[in-house]
Amino acid sequence: MKTVQISLNSIDKVKSFVNEITKYDNDFDLVSGRYVIDAKSIMGIFSLDLSKPIDLNIHADSNIDDILAALDSYIIK
């Protein structure tokens, strides 16, 4: 499992983020405070406070580099 911080501060970013990660069969969780939601759920994402960075847990072993490259524009460096 790999954890990165991401920023989803607009509706368009949320939609494109969900479209990007649904291409993968892996599980993705978003963690904000005590809330953990499925990152493939648009409704779940909108229930979080999107004004702050969110932790993304990527449950993958083999294709982690491909996933990180695809999500590069959302990751806070």
Secondary structure, DSSP 4 states (H G I P E B T S, - for coil): -EEEEE---SHHHHHHHHHHHTTS-SEEEEEETTEEEETT-HHHHHTS-TTS-EEEEEE-SSSHHHHHHHTTTTB--
